[in-house]
Amino acid sequence: MTEHEHDAHPTDERDQALHSAPHEHDTGHEDGAQVSTDSTPPGIPEAAIPELVIISGMSGAGRSTAAKCLEDLGWFVVDNLPPALIPTMVELGARSQGNVARIAVVVDVRGRRFFDNLRESLADLESKNVTRRIVFLESSDDALVRRFESVRRPHPLQGDGRIVDGIAAERELLRELRGDADLVIDTSSLNVHELRAKMDAQFAGEEEPELRATVMSFGFKYGLPVDADLVVDMRFLPNPHWVPELRPYTGLNDEVATYVLNQPGAKEFLDRYAELLQLIAAGYRREGKRYVTIAVGCTGGKHRSVAMSEKLAARLAAEGVETVVVHRDMGRE
């Protein structure tokens, strides 16, 4: 997936929504931006405070695509906003009389002079009871190198070094933010349309569910999914690959699924792991975590992990967890 980084320009309609807000408490900033001197906007009910999503991650991992997707869903999107101005942006949205109810801000390494202010801004938002989520776009070094080479552009942090040097520097810079993210999306093997589908699945719904789960099957021989919150290993079950009549099929085939689930320990694992996930899901909800990715692996990601992912996703859905199933490596062999 090729990323073309650029600043997003709000439409005229959204410009009018923001500029219609009163500015009697604003003061001039040295770079021309208007910054409010009030810590809490007076007379604005908490219900008027807009929802906020902060999009960040590795350069080339798809930040612009994710931002465009939210813009298409009706979010007010601002690209490369200095973190210190995020609370001001939220305040202006709150003053827009409901015209700007959802704001997405792209924070990237181009604003590294302001990046140290991000944590302070997040603390400020939390003190004002602003609902905010952090979406972090991740990708492997190999995929990022290919993308930068395909567009013949340098990495913003490589300086006089190589692309891989810039990637390493950026990864270190963003390490703490990645750990604080509510949603991590690995775009290494995704194209633009697949990334948009993931964003739609998370943000298109009008009502926000308590918890959303992605159950992902994968093959260990292709590497662990970097965006997994939980990883389970199905290699303790016999491999249908060694059954000639089952080898051509996948875990989506009824005969393969029946073979996998009838193996000693398979049903017991499914029952006990589903119970464990109930406990984990309750804890995630208490901690305000809205998204979880459960990676289910086997050798090639074709038979055992696929069958178990489908069964596990069905259990979660039956318990009221909105669930998406992704088979990362199926068909890759």
Sequence and secondary structure as in RCSB ss.txt:
>XXXX:A:sequence
MTEHEHDAHPTDERDQALHSAPHEHDTGHEDGAQVSTDSTPPGIPEAAIPELVIISGMSGAGRSTAAKCLEDLGW
FVVDNLPPALIPTMVELGARSQGNVARIAVVVDVRGRRFFDNLRESLADLESKNVTRRIVFLESSDDALVRRFES
VRRPHPLQGDGRIVDGIAAERELLRELRGDADLVIDTSSLNVHELRAKMDAQFAGEEEPELRATVMSFGFKYGLP
VDADLVVDMRFLPNPHWVPELRPYTGLNDEVATYVLNQPGAKEFLDRYAELLQLIAAGYRREGKRYVTIAVGCTG
GKHRSVAMSEKLAARLAAEGVETVVVHRDMGRE
>XXXX:A:secstr
           HHHHHHHHTS  TTEEE TTS EEE  SS TT  GGGS EEEEEEE TTSSHHHHHHHHHHTT 
EEEES  GGGHHHHHHHHHTTTTS  EEEEE  GGGHHHHTTHHHHHHHHHHTT  EEEEEEE  HHHHHHHHHH
HT   TT TTS HHHHHHHHHHHTHHHHHH SEEEE TT  HHHHHHHHHHHH  SS  S EEEEEEEEGGG   
TT SEEEE TTS  GGGSTTTTTS TTSHHHHHHHHTSTTHHHHHHHHHHHHHHHHHHHHHTT  EEEEEEEESS
SSSHHHHHHHHHHHHHHHTT EEEEEESSTT  
